Structures are given as C-alpha cells and as structure tokens.
C-alpha cells in the first residue's frame, strides 16, 4: 500500500510543491499512514477498504495543500479527514456494518495490557464485546491514546475538547472498559 501511494504522491508533489513542504508531507505520510490504517481497519474490518481510505485521506490533504491552505498539525488534520471518509463510507448506499475481528481487538488488548489497564488474563472476545458496547467517542479516545500514542494536545485537537477534558475522557473511557469487562 505505502509504495503505490508514495509513488503517486511523489509524482504529483514534484510538479508543484517546494522541497521543504514535500519533505514535511512525505514525513507525515511515513509517520501517519500505518496509524491511520489501523484506525480505519478497526472501524471497517476491511483491509482493502482501509487502504483505499488511507490513500484518499492523503490525496485530500494534498489537494488541501495545493489550494494554498496550511496544515498546522498533520495528526489532527489527517485523523479528521479519515473520520470524515469513514463516516461518508458508512452513509453511502451498499455499505454494511462489519464486526471487529479478533486480530484487531487483540492489538488493542495488547496495548491496554501493556499499560496495566486491564488484567493480564482478559480474553480477546471479552475485550471485543466490551469495545462494541462502548460509545464511539470512548473507543476513539482509547485508540488514539493507547494504540496510536497521540499526545493529549493532539487528542484535544481531534476531539475539540480542552486538554483537561481529554484527561477526564481517557480516565472515564478506561473505567468504562473495566466496568464492562468485569461485570
């Protein structure tokens, strides 16, 4: 996936972007593409669709830059674009809800376990059911913080909440996950 997108962007970038902007954009691509892919796969359960949406998100960012706009924070901007693309996908005719598969839940469970947020013996099926029961904003907060490792400031930009509210949301999301798992 990365190679095809990178070649397409590189070809287009060389036409009309200065080298520092190109370097910033490609650096953001290298850093964020795998994170956006994981974020998208968790919401679509489709590797192919996720690859397409990641590609589209970077193409939209490129078009935004070409229109003369500036991106101050690539993580915040790219996650907003990705969330909008995912929402557009689910609104489109013919899309259907797909379950989160055990492999994806396992990735989240590994991160949460490494931070001692849940007990070591939590099974993937329990985490899967717990995540499915949680509101989307709680799932997003947990994903951004523990899977993607975003800072409080970046999460604040994504969610539109102030940093103190983000701390509280992370705490409440973890507590909500624990409560669901241990009922």
C-alpha positions in Angstrom: 0.0 0.0 0.0 2.6 2.5 1.1 4.7 2.1 -2.1 1.8 2.8 -4.5 0.5 5.8 -2.6 4.1 7.2 -2.1 4.8 6.8 -5.9 1.6 8.6 -6.8 2.2 11.4 -4.3 5.9 11.7 -5.2 5.0 12.1 -8.9 2.3 14.8 -8.2 4.4 16.5 -5.5 7.4 17.0 -7.7 5.3 19.1 -10.1 4.2 21.9 -7.8 5.5 21.8 -4.3 8.7 23.2 -2.8 11.1 20.7 -1.3 10.5 21.6 2.4 6.8 21.2 2.0 7.2 18.0 0.1 9.6 16.7 2.9 7.0 17.6 5.6 4.2 16.0 3.7 6.1 12.8 3.0 7.3 12.7 6.6 3.8 12.9 7.8 2.8 10.2 5.4 5.5 7.9 6.6 4.6 8.5 10.3 0.8 8.5 10.0 -0.1 6.1 7.2 0.3 3.0 9.4 -1.6 4.6 12.3 -4.5 5.8 10.1 -4.6 2.3 8.5 -5.0 0.7 12.0 -7.6 3.3 12.9 -9.6 2.6 9.8 -9.3 -1.2 9.9 -10.9 -1.1 13.4 -13.9 0.8 12.0 -14.3 -1.0 8.7 -12.9 -4.5 9.3 -11.7 -4.4 5.7 -8.0 -4.2 4.8 -8.7 -3.3 1.2 -11.2 -0.5 2.1 -8.8 0.8 4.7 -6.0 1.0 2.2 -8.3 2.9 -0.2 -9.4 5.3 2.6 -5.9 6.0 3.8 -4.9 6.8 0.2 -7.9 9.0 -0.2 -7.1 10.8 3.0 -3.6 11.7 1.9 -4.9 12.8 -1.5 -7.4 15.1 0.1 -4.6 16.5 2.3 -2.5 17.1 -0.8 -5.4 18.8 -2.6 -5.9 21.0 0.5 -2.2 22.0 0.5 -2.3 22.6 -3.3 -5.2 25.0 -2.8 -2.9 27.2 -0.7 -4.0 26.2 2.7 -1.7 25.2 5.5 -1.8 22.2 7.8 -0.6 23.1 11.2 -0.8 19.6 12.8 -0.7 16.7 10.4 -2.0 14.1 13.0 -5.1 16.3 13.9 -5.8 17.1 10.3 -5.3 13.6 9.0 -7.5 11.9 11.7 -10.3 14.4 11.0 -10.1 13.6 7.2 -10.1 9.9 8.0 -13.1 10.1 10.3 -15.0 12.0 7.7 -14.1 9.5 5.0 -15.2 6.6 7.2 -18.5 8.4 8.0 -19.0 9.0 4.3 -18.4 5.4 3.6 -21.0 4.2 6.2 -23.5 6.7 4.9 -23.2 5.5 1.3 -25.7 3.0 -0.1 -24.5 -0.5 -0.1 -22.2 -0.3 3.0 -23.0 -2.6 5.8 -21.7 -2.9 9.4 -18.9 -5.4 9.8 -17.8 -6.8 13.1 -14.4 -6.0 14.6 -12.3 -9.1 14.2 -10.4 -10.8 16.9 -6.9 -9.9 15.5 -7.8 -6.1 15.7 -9.2 -6.5 19.2 -6.1 -8.4 20.1 -3.9 -5.4 19.1 -5.9 -3.0 21.3 -5.9 -5.6 24.1 -2.1 -5.9 23.9 -1.7 -2.1 24.2 -4.1 -1.9 27.1 -2.4 -4.8 28.9 1.0 -3.2 28.5 -0.3 -0.2 30.3 -1.9 -2.4 33.0 -5.3 -1.1 32.3 -6.9 -4.5 32.4 -5.9 -7.7 33.9 -3.4 -10.0 32.1 -5.9 -12.8 31.6 -8.6 -10.8 29.7 -9.6 -12.7 26.6 -10.0 -11.1 23.2 -13.6 -12.0 23.0 -14.3 -10.2 26.2 -12.5 -7.1 25.0 -14.3 -7.3 21.7 -17.7 -7.4 23.3 -16.7 -4.6 25.7 -15.5 -2.3 22.9 -18.6 -2.9 20.9 -20.7 -1.9 23.9 -18.8 1.4 24.4 -19.8 4.7 22.8 -17.8 5.6 19.7 -16.1 8.6 21.4 -14.7 6.3 24.2 -13.4 3.8 21.6 -11.7 6.7 19.7 -10.1 8.1 22.8 -8.7 4.7 23.8 -7.5 4.1 20.2 -5.8 7.5 19.9 -4.1 7.3 23.2 -3.1 3.7 23.6 -2.8 2.4 20.1 -1.6 5.4 18.2 0.2 7.0 21.1 -1.2 10.5 20.4 -0.5 13.2 22.9 -3.1 14.9 25.0 -2.7 18.0 22.8 -3.3 16.1 19.6 -6.3 14.3 21.0 -7.6 17.7 22.2 -7.4 19.0 18.6 -9.2 15.9 17.2 -12.0 15.8 19.8 -12.4 19.6 20.1 -12.1 19.2 23.9 -9.7 21.1 26.1 -6.7 19.1 27.4 -8.2 18.7 30.9 -11.4 17.3 29.4 -9.3 14.9 27.4 -7.6 13.6 30.6 -11.0 13.1 32.1 -12.3 11.3 28.9 -9.3 8.9 28.9 -9.9 8.1 32.5 -13.6 7.6 32.0 -13.1 5.5 28.9 -10.7 3.2 30.7 -13.1 3.0 33.7 -16.0 2.3 31.3 -13.9 -0.5 29.6 -13.0 -2.0 33.0 -16.6 -1.8 34.2 -17.9 -3.6 31.1 -15.2 -6.3 31.3 -15.7 -7.1 35.0 -19.4 -7.0 35.3 
